[in-house]
């Protein structure tokens, strides 16, 4: 006699593997390259064009000549074949990176300054690092100035003392008279202490002095990095101040900011560079000898700050009115509300626009070549391609310049995307 036996499973059946077309590389290809018939056609046409381009360009790289003292030697080494003359990079790399006149025995100084930039800027770029490391960020500009320009170490020390004095004057002025007057007091204190300190350091004997290098001897990609790093760092706080000033309830402050922003945005940067080279010296005392790079930094910073101000103003306008009302309900004054509630949210919204301005500013540093400053592009267009030895070589040097700028700009873009992901606290 047959009996019914019931069975109850006590463990879960292991999941079956997904179909081959729904996993791995095949899934990625289906979703990204062949999701529709139109995308499939575009993928095939693009792949065909890329393959044709690689086949055409590969011999130019593969047959490249890295040794030679001129175009004639490259042509002789190629023996009728198609190939690049990379010998110009091997011979003129120092001029491309450091300029035409920078002393060769001092190349290590800007290299050390560049290597120190990474750890010193990290406390600002990555908020999870200890806040005590911000001391390195504060010291870096003065140390980098001493390494690149040389001279006695007393000069950057006096500049640091002036900065500290201006900071404390700003704090005290803000407590007693408000943000604007505190800022004015801080700037005046910093300038006075810096000028007095400069006279004191000039009267003292040299101490830990490097060979002083004039700004006219700066050049190459080093000059682009100096202008880009300094101008972006200075234009961001100035742009914030202009954006806040444009939204101020004080008619004079608002009018000044509006006129400045609209005027600067309506003038080409190349015009401002000519002003920095020729006209700006007339606004200083007759006996003042204002460094050319300093004048260029002032103009590029003002130009970039006007654009950043509009980007940040858009971020401020995007915040709901309830955020301002929440700050008022907590009893915060204007400075506290902006620092703790409003600006953190506005800057988060404005990150893509700020990065766009920073990337454009870094590329626009090549315009200094029009005022006879031999940056990377100026060195290529001037002494390097002007030499009879390398006449007719363009792709190699301009391709090298494009590669350097691409690496820096791509790094800035990737950092901004990482920062947006870190600050993404909303739910989507």
Secondary structure by P-SEA (a helix, b strand, c coil): cbbbbbbbbcccccccccccccccaaaaaaacccccaaaaaaaaaaaaaaaaaaaaaaaaaaacccccccaaaaaaaaccbbbbcccccccccccccccccccccaaaaaaaaaaaccccccccccccccccccccccaaaaaaaaaaccccaaaaaaaaaaaaaaaaaaaaaaacccaaaaaaaaaaaaaaaaaaaaaaaaacccccccccccccccccaaaaaaaaaaaaaaaaaaaaaaaaaaacccaaaaaaaaaaaaaaaaccaaaaaaaaaccccccccccccccaaaaaaaaaaaaaaaaaaaaaaaaaaaccaaaaaaaaaacccaaaaaacccaaaaaaaaaaaaaaaaaaaaaacccccccccccaaaaaacccccccccccccaaaaaaaaaaaaaaaaaaaaaaaaaaaaaccccc
